[in-house]
């Protein structure tokens, strides 16, 4: 009788704690509510649904962003939720806010994309999958439990597979199948590695003290194998070497607004998980600096050299994203507070650069009907405002002044150099030197598009739709922060300083 009463009181206490934790998940609850509203609205109304679906989407994102801002002001230190399944802190709140802004930009890109608009807002399928991806990415930033990490990654992955193959076309279906096969293999390997870690430690919670203590007692070989398998799944979502093969085909075949989401949200969410994983499994048996350094060098080099030979802009940006995944890993590689801040600053600027780039590429695609480099010749003379904005974005992606892309690379390499001076680890100087050389290589293909726009003439006549002013006004809103944050990056750095990167451990 007494045992039953104790168990009953313990269950009541857990339920009470869970109910109290729900307030911290209000943004995610709004996302789920938006998904339900989109489905119900689509079922009720049979015609002329575009305005209603767009209104529900933007209102849901706006309300979710307001709740995220409230959380930012309410929470200063890490807080464990749902009995350790989730960990809410300012890092996750900051990223969730960025994801919401990113999805809003993607929807604006869809609205300005002409014919693609019918596919986005004619029915609710694409919108539901995009909000599902946003939900999974939000949970990825908060997950500190291996099971929750796996579930959130799978939510993002499944939505991504569907979005890739949802639109009609043989190339799209082929890219979707490839993506699904690569993703299924990566997920199964990652899950198998997680099962090893659970078998060794008896815990799924990365922040649990028993998990951390048990890691130190595992022999080097099985621990190394388990970590490689788990890290493989994370690198797949990051799109880093050697699990990057899916990127070019998916980027080329998928509608541009969706690709813009793929290029940022899953990457930054996966980066957060990698950051937690390598910092919590902190054991001398694994040389994380060597591992992360090799992956970063390979990603930067393979991505940049492969981008040099591409004939399609979206494929070029796909390989560019692989290279940027390597640069993002440099922030983790520094293993310092300045490195953490540089990583987040770089990720934020990368979000702005990529969404701006894909919006402008979408504008050119609407004019020409495709995204091949050949079709872009001479368009900069006919569309000087769009061409100028593209030039700024490409300079930012290269990492040159006067754009915030320069600040991002400066901060991340400065943090790496400081770490090298402190530790003297040889891999750090190799990453530093090769990273700088890769920045020079990136200049060759990033400036290829502006060169074709302004200095080459096309043999074929391109009929323009005379919407350059509207497109340029929207594009300026996406590009202007890249210039402002070059001159006043201290605004953003101050925001980074208010984020506590220390992982919550009971």
MITIVEX-188972 format. One record per atom (N, C-alpha, C): x, y, z; residue in three letters. Coordinates in steps of 0.2 Angstrom, whole numbers, plus 2048, in hexadecimal, padded with zeros to 3 digits. Example, Ala and Ser with C-alpha at 12.3 -4.5 7.8 and 13.67 -1.06 7.14 Angstrom:
2
8427E4827ALA83E7EA827ALA8427F0827ALA8407F5823SER8447FB824SER840800827SER
***
This chain:
506
8047FA800UNK800800800UNK804806800UNK809806804UNK80E80C805UNK81280D7FEUNK8148087FBUNK8188087F5UNK81380B7F0UNK80D8097F0UNK80880B7EBUNK8078137EBUNK8078157F2UNK80581C7F3UNK80B8207F1UNK81181D7F2UNK8188217F0UNK8188217E8UNK81781C7E5UNK81781C7DEUNK8128217DBUNK80C8217DEUNK8068257DCUNK80982D7DDUNK80B82E7E2UNK80E8357E4UNK8138377DFUNK8188327DEUNK81D8337D9UNK81B8357D2UNK8168317D0UNK8138327C9UNK80F8397C9UNK80C83B7CEUNK8098417CFUNK80E8477CEUNK8138467D2UNK81884B7D1UNK81B84C7CAUNK81D8467C7UNK81F8477C0UNK81A84A7BBUNK8148487BCUNK80F84C7B8UNK80E8537B9UNK80F8557C0UNK80F85C7C1UNK8158607BEUNK81B85D7BFUNK8218607BCUNK8208607B4UNK81D85B7B1UNK81C85B7AAUNK8178617A8UNK8128627ACUNK80D8677AAUNK81186E7ABUNK81586F7B0UNK8188757B1UNK81D8767ABUNK8208717A8UNK8258727A3UNK82287379CUNK81B87279CUNK818874795UNK81887B793UNK819880798UNK819887796UNK820888792UNK825884794UNK82B885790UNK82B882789UNK82587E787UNK82487B781UNK81F87F77DUNK81D88577FUNK81788877CUNK81988A774UNK81F88C773UNK82088D76BUNK81F886767UNK82188176AUNK82087A766UNK819879766UNK81587A76CUNK80E87976CUNK80B87D766UNK80D883765UNK80A888760UNK80C885759UNK812882758UNK81387F752UNK80F879750UNK80E875755UNK80986F754UNK802872753UNK800877757UNK7F987A755UNK7F887C74EUNK7FE88074CUNK7FE882745UNK7FD87D740UNK801877741UNK80087173DUNK7F986F73DUNK7F686E742UNK7EF86C743UNK7EA87073FUNK7EB877740UNK7E787C73DUNK7E887C735UNK7EE87B733UNK7EF87A72CUNK7EB874729UNK7EC86F72CUNK7E886972AUNK7E186972AUNK7DE86C72FUNK7D786D730UNK7D487272BUNK7D887772AUNK7D687C725UNK7D687971EUNK7DB87571CUNK7DB872716UNK7D686D715UNK7D386A71AUNK7CE865719UNK7C7869718UNK7C686E71CUNK7C087271CUNK7BF875715UNK7C4879713UNK7C387D70DUNK7C687A707UNK7C287A702UNK7C48766FCUNK7C787A6F6UNK7C68816F6UNK7C88856F1UNK7CB88C6F4UNK7CF88F6F1UNK7D28966F3UNK7D58966FAUNK7D98916FBUNK7DC890702UNK7E3893703UNK7E58966FEUNK7EC8996FEUNK7ED89E704UNK7E88A3704UNK7E98A9709UNK7E88A6710UNK7E38A2711UNK7E289F717UNK7E889B71AUNK7EB897716UNK7F0893718UNK7F7897719UNK7F889C715UNK7FD8A1716UNK7FC8A571DUNK7F68A771EUNK7F58AB724UNK7F68A672AUNK7F38A072AUNK7F489C730UNK7FC89B731UNK80089A72CUNK80789972DUNK80A89E730UNK8098A472DUNK80D8AA72FUNK80B8AC736UNK8048AC738UNK8028AD73FUNK8058A8744UNK8058A2742UNK80889D746UNK80F89E748UNK8138A0742UNK81A8A2743UNK81B8A8748UNK8178AD746UNK8178B374AUNK8168B2752UNK8118AE753UNK80F8AD75AUNK8158A875DUNK8178A475AUNK81D89F75CUNK8238A475EUNK8248A8759UNK82A8AD75AUNK8298B1761UNK8238B4762UNK8228B8768UNK8238B476EUNK8218AD76EUNK8228A9774UNK8298A7775UNK82D8A7770UNK8348A5770UNK8378AB773UNK8358B1771UNK8388B7774UNK8378B877CUNK8318B677EUNK82F8B6785UNK8338B1789UNK8358AB786UNK8398A6789UNK8408A978AUNK8438AD785UNK8498B0785UNK84A8B478BUNK8458B878CUNK8458BD792UNK8448B9799UNK8408B3798UNK83F8B079FUNK8448AB7A1UNK8488A979CUNK84D8A379EUNK8548A679DUNK8588A67A2UNK85F8A87A2UNK8648A27A2UNK86289D7A6UNK8668977A6UNK8638917A4UNK86688B7A3UNK8638857A0UNK85E8827A5UNK85987F7A2UNK85487C7A6UNK8528757A3UNK8528707A7UNK8508697A5UNK8498697A5UNK84686679FUNK83F86579EUNK83D85D79DUNK83785C79FUNK83585579DUNK83984F7A0UNK83B8507A6UNK84084B7AAUNK84684A7A6UNK84984F7A3UNK84F84F7A0UNK84F84D799UNK84984D796UNK84984B78EUNK84B85278AUNK84A85778DUNK84B85E78AUNK84F86278EUNK85386778CUNK85786C78FUNK85687278CUNK85287778FUNK85187E78CUNK85688378FUNK85988678AUNK85E88C78CUNK85D891787UNK861896788UNK86189C783UNK86489A77CUNK86989577CUNK86B893776UNK866890772UNK86288B775UNK85C888771UNK85788D76FUNK855892774UNK850897772UNK85389B76CUNK85989D76CUNK85C8A2767UNK85B89E760UNK85D898760UNK85D89475AUNK855893758UNK85189275CUNK84A89175AUNK847897757UNK84989D75AUNK8478A4757UNK84A8A4750UNK8508A274FUNK8538A3748UNK84F89E744UNK84D898746UNK84A893742UNK84389673FUNK840899744UNK83989C742UNK83A8A273DUNK83F8A673EUNK8408AB739UNK8428A8732UNK8468A3732UNK8488A072CUNK84289D729UNK83D89972CUNK837896729UNK83389C726UNK8328A272AUNK82F8A7727UNK8318AA720UNK8388AA720UNK83B8AD71AUNK83A8A8714UNK83A8A1716UNK83989C711UNK83289D70EUNK82D89E712UNK82689F710UNK8268A570CUNK8298AA70DUNK8298B0709UNK82C8AF703UNK8328AB703UNK8358A96FCUNK8308A56F8UNK82C8A16FBUNK82789D6F8UNK8228A16F4UNK8208A66F8UNK81B8AB6F6UNK81D8AF6F0UNK8248B16F0UNK8268B46EAUNK8298B06E4UNK8288AA6E5UNK82B8A56E0UNK8268A46DAUNK8208A76D9UNK81C8A66D4UNK8198A06D3UNK81A89B6CFUNK8168956CEUNK8178906D4UNK81D8916D7UNK81E88C6DDUNK81988E6E2UNK8168946E2UNK8118966E8UNK80B8916E8UNK80988F6E2UNK80388B6E2UNK8058846E6UNK80B8826E5UNK80C87B6E8UNK80D87C6F0UNK80F8826F2UNK8108836F9UNK8098856FDUNK8058896FAUNK7FF88B6FDUNK7F88886FAUNK7F98846F5UNK7F38816F3UNK7F087C6F7UNK7F48786FBUNK7F2873700UNK7F7874706UNK7F587170BUNK7F9871711UNK7FF86D712UNK80086870DUNK80586370EUNK80C86670FUNK80E86A70BUNK81586D70BUNK816871712UNK811875713UNK811879719UNK811875720UNK80D86F720UNK80E86B726UNK814868727UNK817866721UNK81E863722UNK823868724UNK82386E721UNK828873724UNK82787572BUNK82187572DUNK820876735UNK822870739UNK82186A736UNK824864739UNK82B86473AUNK82E867734UNK836867735UNK83886C73AUNK83487273AUNK83687773FUNK835874746UNK830870747UNK82F86D74EUNK834868750UNK83686474BUNK83C86074CUNK84286374EUNK84486974AUNK84A86D74BUNK84A870752UNK844872754UNK84387575BUNK845870760UNK84286A75FUNK844865764UNK84B863764UNK84E86375EUNK85586175EUNK859866762UNK85886D762UNK85C871766UNK85B87076DUNK85686D76FUNK85486D777UNK856866779UNK857861775UNK85885A777UNK85E85877AUNK85E855780UNK864853783UNK86384C785UNK85F848782UNK85E841783UNK85E83D77DUNK86283877CUNK863835776UNK85D833772UNK858830776UNK85282E773UNK84E834770UNK84E83A774UNK84B840771UNK84F84376BUNK85584276BUNK85A845766UNK858841760UNK85783A760UNK85583675BUNK84F838758UNK84A83875CUNK84383A75AUNK843840756UNK846846759UNK84684C756UNK84984C74FUNK84F84974FUNK852848748UNK84E845743UNK84A83F745UNK84683C741UNK84084073EUNK83D844743UNK838849741UNK83B84D73BUNK84085073CUNK843855737UNK845851731UNK84784B731UNK84984772CUNK843845727UNK83E84272BUNK838840727UNK835846724UNK83484B727UNK831851724UNK83685371EUNK83C85371EUNK841854719UNK840850713UNK83F849714UNK83E84470FUNK83884670BUNK83284770FUNK82C84870CUNK82C84F707UNK82F85470AUNK83085A707UNK83485A700UNK839855700UNK83D8546FAUNK8398516F5UNK83584C6F6UNK8318486F1UNK82A84A6F0UNK82884F6F4UNK8218516F4UNK81F8546EDUNK8238586EAUNK82285C6E4UNK8238576DEUNK81F8586D9UNK8208536D3UNK8268546CFUNK82884E6CCUNK82E84E6C8UNK8328486C9UNK8358466C4UNK8398406C5UNK8408416C9UNK8438476C7UNK8498496CBUNK84884A6D2UNK84284D6D4UNK84084E6DBUNK83F8476DEUNK83B8436DBUNK83A83C6DEUNK8418386DFUNK8458396DAUNK84C8356DBUNK8508386E1UNK85083F6E1UNK8538426E7UNK8508406EEUNK8498406EEUNK84683E6F4UNK8488376F6UNK8488326F1UNK84A82B6F3UNK85182B6F5UNK85682E6F2UNK85D82E6F4UNK85D8316FBUNK85A8366FCUNK85A839703UNK857835708UNK852831707UNK84F82D70BUNK85482770DUNK857824708UNK85B81E709UNK86182070DUNK86582670BUNK86A82870FUNK86882A716UNK86382D717UNK86082F71EUNK85F829722UNK85C82471FUNK85A81E723UNK86081A725UNK86581A721UNK86B816723UNK86F81A728UNK86F821728UNK87282572DUNK86F825733UNK868825733UNK864824739UNK86581D73DUNK865818739UNK86681173CUNK86D81173FUNK87281373CUNK87981373FUNK879817745UNK87681D745UNK87682174BUNK87281E751UNK86C81B74FUNK868818754UNK86C812757UNK87080E753UNK874809756UNK87980B75AUNK87C811758UNK88281475DUNK87F816763UNK879819763UNK87581B769UNK87481576EUNK87280F76BUNK87080976FUNK877807772UNK87C80876FUNK883806772UNK88480A779UNK883811778UNK88481677DUNK87F814783UNK879812781UNK874811787UNK87680A78AUNK879805786UNK87B7FF789UNK88180078EUNK88580578CUNK88B806790UNK88A80A796UNK88580F796UNK88481379BUNK87E81279FUNK87980F79CUNK87280D7A0UNK86E8147A0UNK87081979CUNK86C81F79CUNK86C822795UNK866826794UNK86682978DUNK86783078EUNK867833794UNK86883A795UNK86F83C795UNK871840790UNK87884278FUNK87A847795UNK87584A798UNK87784F79EUNK87784B7A4UNK8758457A4UNK8758427ABUNK87C8407ADUNK87D8417B4UNK8838407B7UNK8868397B6UNK8818347B7UNK88382D7B6UNK88582B7AFUNK88282E7AAUNK88482D7A3UNK88B8307A2UNK88D8367A5UNK8938397A4UNK8988357A8UNK8978327AEUNK89B82E7B1UNK89D8277AEUNK8978247ABUNK89881E7A8UNK89C81E7A1UNK89C82479EUNK8A0825798UNK8A7824799UNK8A982779FUNK8B18267A1UNK8B381F7A2UNK8AE81B7A3UNK8B08147A4UNK8B080F79EUNK8AE812799UNK8AD80D793UNK8B480D78FUNK8B680778DUNK8BC806789UNK8BC80A783UNK8C280C781UNK8C381177BUNK8C080E775UNK8C1808773UNK8BF80676CUNK8B780676CUNK8B3802770UNK8AC80376FUNK8A980A770UNK8AC80E774UNK8A9815775UNK8AB81976EUNK8B081776BUNK8B281B765UNK8AD81975FUNK8AC81275FUNK8A781075AUNK8A081275BUNK89E813761UNK897815763UNK89781D761UNK89C820763UNK89C828761UNK89C82975AUNK8A0825756UNK8A082674FUNK89982574CUNK89682074EUNK88F81E74BUNK88A82474DUNK88A826753UNK88582B755UNK887832751UNK88D833751UNK88F83A74EUNK88E839746UNK88E833743UNK88C83373CUNK88583573BUNK88083373FUNK87983673EUNK87983D73FUNK87D840743UNK87D848744UNK88084B73EUNK88584873CUNK88884B736UNK88484B730UNK88084672FUNK87B84572AUNK87684B729UNK87484D72FUNK86F853730UNK87385972FUNK87985A731UNK87D860730UNK87F860728UNK87F85B725UNK88185B71EUNK88985C71DUNK88D859722UNK894859722UNK89785371FUNK89D85371DUNK8A184E71AUNK8A1848720UNK8A184271FUNK8A083F718UNK89983D717UNK89484071AUNK88D83E719UNK889844716UNK88C846711UNK88A84C70DUNK88784B706UNK887844704UNK8868426FDUNK87F8446FBUNK87A844700UNK8738466FEUNK87284D6FCUNK8768516FEUNK8758596FEUNK87485B6F6UNK87885A6F2UNK87885D6EBUNK87185B6E7UNK8708556E7UNK86A8536E4UNK8638566E7UNK8638566EEUNK85D8586F1UNK85D8606F0UNK8628636F0UNK86286B6EFUNK86086C6E8UNK8628696E3UNK86086A6DCUNK8598696DBUNK8568636DEUNK8508616DCUNK84A8646E0UNK84B8666E6UNK8468696EAUNK8458706E9UNK83E8726E9UNK83D8796E8UNK84187E6EDUNK8438846EAUNK8488886EEUNK84688A6F5UNK84088C6F6UNK83E88E6FDUNK83F888702UNK83E882700UNK83F87C704UNK84687B705UNK84A87B700UNK85287B700UNK855880705UNK852886705UNK85488B70AUNK853888711UNK84E885712UNK84D882719UNK85287D71BUNK852878716UNK857873717UNK85E875718UNK86087B715UNK86787D715UNK86988071CUNK864881720UNK865885727UNK86288172DUNK85C88072DUNK85987E733UNK85C877736UNK85C872732UNK85F86B734UNK86686C736UNK86A870732UNK871871733UNK87287473AUNK86F87973CUNK87087D742UNK86E878748UNK868875747UNK86687174CUNK86A86B74DUNK86D868748UNK872862749UNK87886574CUNK87A86B74AUNK88086E74DUNK88086E755UNK87A870757UNK87987175EUNK87986A762UNK87786575EUNK87785E761UNK87F85C761UNK88285D75CUNK88985B75CUNK88D85F761UNK88B865762UNK88F869768UNK88D86676FUNK887864770UNK886861776UNK88985A777UNK889856771UNK88C84F772UNK89384F773UNK897853770UNK89E853770UNK8A1856777UNK89D85B77AUNK89E85E780UNK89C85A786UNK897856785UNK89585278BUNK89984B78BUNK89A849785UNK89F843785UNK8A6845785UNK8A884878BUNK8AF84B78BUNK8B384678FUNK8B784278BUNK8BB83D78EUNK8C283D78AUNK8C783B78DUNK8CE83B78AUNK8CE836785UNK8CA831785UNK8CA82B781UNK8C982D779UNK8C5833779UNK8C3835772UNK8C683C771UNK8CA83D76CUNK8CD84376AUNK8C8847765UNK8C384B768UNK8BE84E765UNK8C1853760UNK8C6856762UNK8CA85C75EUNK8CC859757UNK8CF853758UNK8D184F752UNK8CC84D74DUNK8C684A750UNK8C184874CUNK8BD84E749UNK8BB85374DUNK8B785874AUNK8BC85C745UNK8C285D747UNK8C7860742UNK8C785D73BUNK8C885673BUNK8C8853735UNK8C1854731UNK8BC853734UNK8B5854731UNK8B585B72EUNK8B7860732UNK8B6867730UNK8BB86872AUNK8C186672AUNK8C5867724UNK8C286371EUNK8C085D71FUNK8BD859719UNK8B785D716UNK8B385F71BUNK8AD862718UNK8AE869714UNK8B386D717UNK8B4873714UNK8B787270DUNK8BC86D70DUNK8C086C707UNK8BB868701UNK8B8863703UNK8B48606FEUNK8AE8646FCUNK8AB868701UNK8A686C6FFUNK8A88726FAUNK8AD8756FBUNK8B087B6F7UNK8B28786F0UNK8B68736F0UNK8B98716EAUNK8B386E6E5UNK8AE86A6E8UNK8A98686E4UNK8A586D6E2UNK8A48736E5UNK8A08796E3UNK8A387C6DDUNK8A987B6DCUNK8AD87F6D6UNK8AA87C6D0UNK8A88766CFUNK8A78736C9UNK89F8736C7UNK89B8766CBUNK8948756CAUNK89187A6C5UNK88C8786C2UNK88987C6BCUNK88287E6BEUNK88087C6C4UNK87987E6C7UNK87A8826CDUNK8778886CEUNK87888C6D4UNK8768886DBUNK8708846DAUNK86E8816E0UNK87387B6E2UNK8768786DDUNK87B8736DFUNK8818766E2UNK88387C6DFUNK88887F6E2UNK8878816E9UNK8818846EBUNK8808866F1UNK87F87F6F6UNK87E87A6F3UNK87E8736F7UNK8858726F9UNK8898726F5UNK8908716F7UNK8938766FBUNK89187C6FAUNK8928826FFUNK890880706UNK88A87E706UNK88887C70DUNK88C877711UNK88F87270DUNK89386D70FUNK899870712UNK89C87570EUNK8A2879711UNK8A087D717UNK89A880717UNK89988471DUNK897880723UNK895879722UNK895875728UNK89C87472BUNK8A1873727UNK8A887372AUNK8A987972EUNK8A887F72BUNK8A988572FUNK8A5885735UNK89F883735UNK89B88373BUNK89E87E741UNK8A187973EUNK8A4874743UNK8AB877746UNK8AE87C743UNK8B487F746UNK8B288274CUNK8AC88574DUNK8AA888754UNK8AA883759UNK8A787D758UNK8A887875DUNK8AF87675EUNK8B3875759UNK8BA873759UNK8BE87775EUNK8BC87E75FUNK8C0882763UNK8BF88076AUNK8BA87D76CUNK8B887B773UNK8BA881778UNK8B7887777UNK8B888C77BUNK8B189177BUNK8B1895780UNK8AB899780UNK8AB89E77AUNK8B08A0778UNK8B18A5772UNK8AF8A176BUNK8B189A76BUNK8AF896766UNK8A8895765UNK8A589476BUNK89D89276BUNK89A899769UNK89C89E76BUNK8998A5768UNK89A8A6761UNK8A08A475FUNK8A18A5758UNK89D8A0753UNK89C89A756UNK898895753UNK891897752UNK88E89A757UNK88789C757UNK8878A3752UNK88C8A7753UNK88C8AD74EUNK88C8AB747UNK8918A6746UNK8918A473FUNK88B8A173CUNK88889C741UNK88189973FUNK87C89E73DUNK87C8A4741UNK8768A9740UNK8788AC73AUNK87E8AE738UNK87F8B2732UNK87E8AD72CUNK8808A772DUNK87F8A2728UNK8778A1726UNK8738A172BUNK86C8A172AUNK86A8A7726UNK86C8AD727UNK86A8B3724UNK86D8B271CUNK8738B071CUNK8768B0715UNK8738AB711UNK8718A5713UNK86E8A070FUNK8678A170DUNK8638A4712UNK85C8A6710UNK85C8AB70BUNK8618B070CUNK8618B6707UNK8638B3700UNK8688AE700UNK86B8AC6FAUNK8658A86F6UNK8628A46FAUNK85C89F6F6UNK8568A46F4UNK8558A96F8UNK8508AD6F6UNK8518B16EFUNK8588B36EFUNK85A8B66E8UNK85B8B16E3UNK85D8AB6E4UNK85D8A66DFUNK8568A46DDUNK8518A46E1UNK84A8A36DFUNK8488A86DAUNK84A8AF6DCUNK8488B46D7UNK84B8B36D0UNK8518B16D0UNK8548B06C9UNK8518AA6C6UNK84F8A56CAUNK84C89F6C7UNK8458A06C4UNK8428A56C8UNK83B8A76C5UNK83C8AA6BEUNK8418AE6BDUNK8428B16B7UNK8448AD6B1UNK8498A86B3UNK84C8A36AEUNK84989C6ADUNK84589A6B2UNK8428946B2UNK84788E6B5UNK84D8906B6UNK85288B6B9UNK85788E6BDUNK85C88A6C0UNK86188D6C4UNK86888C6C1UNK86988A6BBUNK86F8896B8UNK8738906B7UNK87A88F6B8UNK87E8956B7UNK87D8986B0UNK87D8946ABUNK87C8966A4UNK87689B6A3UNK87189A6A6UNK86B89E6A5UNK86B8A46A9UNK8708A56ADUNK8718AC6B1UNK8758B16ADUNK8788AF6A8UNK87C8B46A4UNK8788BA6A2UNK87B8C06A4UNK8788C76A2UNK8728C96A6UNK8708C56ABUNK86A8C76AFUNK86B8CD6B4UNK8718CD6B6UNK8738D36BAUNK8728D96B7UNK8738DA6B1UNK8728E06ADUNK86B8E26ACUNK8678DD6ABUNK8608DE6ABUNK85C8DF6B2UNK85F8DB6B7UNK85C8DC6BEUNK8628DE6C2UNK8648E56C2UNK86A8E76C6UNK8698E76CDUNK8638E86D0UNK8628E86D7UNK8638E16DAUNK8608DC6D6UNK8608D56D8UNK8678D36D8UNK86B8D46D2UNK8728D36D1UNK8768D56D7UNK8758DC6D9UNK8798DF6DEUNK8788DB6E5UNK8728D96E6UNK8708D66EDUNK8748CF6EDUNK8748CC6E7UNK8778C56E6UNK87F8C66E7UNK8818CB6E5UNK8898CC6E6UNK88A8CD6EDUNK8868D16F1UNK8878D26F8UNK8878CB6FCUNK8828C76FAUNK8818C16FDUNK8878BC6FCUNK8898BC6F6UNK88F8B76F4UNK8958BA6F7UNK8968C06F8UNK89C8C36FCUNK89B8C0703UNK8958C1706UNK8948BF70DUNK8968B770EUNK8938B3709UNK8948AC709UNK89C8AA709UNK8A08AE705UNK8A78AD704UNK8AA8AF70BUNK8A88B470FUNK8AB8B6715UNK8AF8BC714UNK8AD8C1710UNK8B18C770EUNK8AD8CD711UNK8B18D2712UNK8AE8D9714UNK8AB8DC70EUNK8A68E170FUNK8A38E3715UNK89D8E0717UNK89D8D9718UNK8978D571AUNK8988D2721UNK8938D0724UNK8938CC72AUNK8968C5729UNK8978C3723UNK89A8BC722UNK8A18BD724UNK8A48C2723UNK8AB8C3725UNK8AC8C372CUNK8A88C6730UNK8A88C6737UNK8A78BF73AUNK8A38BB737UNK8A18B5739UNK8A88B0738UNK8AB8B1733UNK8B18AD732UNK8B78AF736UNK8B78B6737UNK8BC8B973BUNK8BC8B6742UNK8B58B6745UNK8B48B474CUNK8B68AD74DUNK8B48A9748UNK8B58A2749UNK8BC8A0748UNK8C08A3743UNK8C78A1743UNK8CB8A4749UNK8C98AA74BUNK8CC8AD751UNK8CB8A8757UNK8C58A5758UNK8C48A175EUNK8C989A75DUNK8C9898756UNK8CD892755UNK8D5894757UNK8D789A755UNK8DE89B756UNK8DF89C75DUNK8DB89F761UNK8DB89F768UNK8DC89876BUNK8D8894769UNK8D888D76CUNK8DF88976AUNK8E188B764UNK8E8888762UNK8ED88A767UNK8ED891768UNK8F289376CUNK8F2891773UNK8EC88F776UNK8EB88C77CUNK8EC88577DUNK8EB881778UNK8EC87A778UNK8F1877774UNK8F387B76FUNK8F987876AUNK8F7872766UNK8F1870766UNK8EF86A762UNK8F086B75BUNK8F4867758UNK8F6868751UNK8F086874CUNK8EB86574DUNK8E5865748UNK8E286C748UNK8E287074DUNK8DF87674DUNK8E387B748UNK8E987B748UNK8ED87F743UNK8EB87D73CUNK8EB87673BUNK8E9873734UNK8E2876732UNK8DD876736UNK8D6878735UNK8D7880733UNK8DB883737UNK8DB88A736UNK8DE88C72FUNK8E388972DUNK8E788A727UNK8E2888721UNK8E0882721UNK8DC87F71CUNK8D588371BUNK8D2885721UNK8CC889721UNK8CD89071DUNK8D389371FUNK8D489971BUNK8D5898714UNK8D9893712UNK8D989170BUNK8D3890707UNK8CE88C70BUNK8C888B708UNK8C4891707UNK8C589670BUNK8C189D70AUNK8C38A0704UNK8CA89F702UNK8CC8A26FBUNK8C989E6F6UNK8C88976F6UNK8C58936F1UNK8BE8956F0UNK8BB8966F6UNK8B38986F5UNK8B289E6F1UNK8B78A36F1UNK8B68A96EEUNK8B68A76E6UNK8B98A26E4UNK8B88A06DDUNK8B289F6DAUNK8AE89B6DEUNK8A78996DCUNK8A289D6DEUNK8A28A16E4UNK89D8A56E6UNK89D8AB6E1UNK8A28AE6DFUNK8A28B46DAUNK8A18B26D3UNK8A08AB6D2UNK89E8A96CBUNK8978AC6C9UNK8938AB6CDUNK88C8AD6CCUNK88B8B56CAUNK88E8B96CFUNK88E8C16CDUNK8928C26C6UNK8978BE6C5UNK89B8BF6BFUNK8978BE6B9UNK8938B86B9UNK88F8B76B3UNK8898BC6B3UNK8868BE6B8UNK8818C36B8UNK8838C96B5UNK8898CC6B6UNK88B8D26B4UNK88F8D36AEUNK8948CE6ADUNK8998CE6A8UNK8988C96A2UNK8938C56A2UNK8918C169DUNK88B8C369AUNK88A8C1693UNK8848C3690UNK8818BC68DUNK87A8BC68EUNK8768B668CUNK8748B6685UNK8758B0681UNK8738B067AUNK86B8AF67AUNK8688AD67FUNK8618AC67FUNK85D8B2682UNK8578B3680UNK8538B9682UNK84F8B6688UNK8508BA68EUNK84C8B8694UNK8468BD695UNK8408BB696UNK83B8BF697UNK83A8C069EUNK83B8C66A1UNK83A8C86A8UNK8338CA6AAUNK8328C96B0UNK82B8CA6B3UNK82A8D16B6UNK82F8D56B5UNK82F8DC6B8UNK82D8DD6BFUNK82F8D86C3UNK82E8D96CBUNK8348DA6CEUNK8398DD6CBUNK8408DD6CEUNK83F8E26D5UNK83B8E76D4UNK83B8EC6DAUNK8388E86E0UNK8338E46DFUNK8308E16E5UNK8358DC6E8UNK8388D86E3UNK83D8D36E5UNK8438D66E9UNK8458DC6E6UNK84B8DF6E9UNK8498E26F0UNK8438E46F1UNK8418E76F7UNK8428E16FDUNK83F8DC6FBUNK83F8D6700UNK8468D3701UNK8498D36FBUNK8508D06FCUNK8558D5700UNK8538DB700UNK8578E0704UNK8568DF70BUNK8508DD70DUNK84F8DC714UNK8538D6716UNK8558D1712UNK8598CB714UNK8608CC713UNK8628D170FUNK8698D270EUNK86C8D8713UNK8688DD714UNK86A8E2718UNK86D8E071FUNK86A8DB722UNK86E8D9729UNK8758D7728UNK8778D5722UNK87E8D3721UNK8828D9720UNK8808DE71EUNK8848E471EUNK8848E8725UNK87E8E8728UNK87E8EB72FUNK8828E8734UNK8828E1734UNK8858DD739UNK88D8DD738UNK88F8DF732UNK8968E0731UNK8998E6735UNK8958EC735UNK8978F2738UNK8958F273FUNK8908EE741UNK88E8EE748UNK88D8E774AUNK8928E374AUNK8918DC74CUNK8918DB753UNK8938E1757UNK8928E175EUNK88B8E0761UNK8868E275DUNK87F8E175FUNK87E8D9760UNK8808D575BUNK87F8CE75BUNK8848CB760UNK88A8CD760UNK88F8CA765UNK88C8CB76CUNK8898D176EUNK8868D2774UNK8818CD776UNK87D8CB771UNK8788C6771UNK87B8BF773UNK8808BE76FUNK8848B7770UNK8868B7778UNK8898BC77AUNK88C8BC781UNK8868BB786UNK8808BC785UNK87B8BB78AUNK8798B378AUNK87C8AF785UNK87A8A8785UNK87F8A4789UNK87C8A078DUNK88089B791UNK88189578EUNK88789378CUNK88888D788UNK88A88778CUNK88A888793UNK88B882797UNK88587E797UNK887877796UNK881872796UNK87F87079DUNK87886F79DUNK87586E7A4UNK8778677A6UNK87A8677ACUNK87B8607AFUNK8798607B6UNK87585C7B8UNK87285C7BFUNK87885B7C4UNK
***
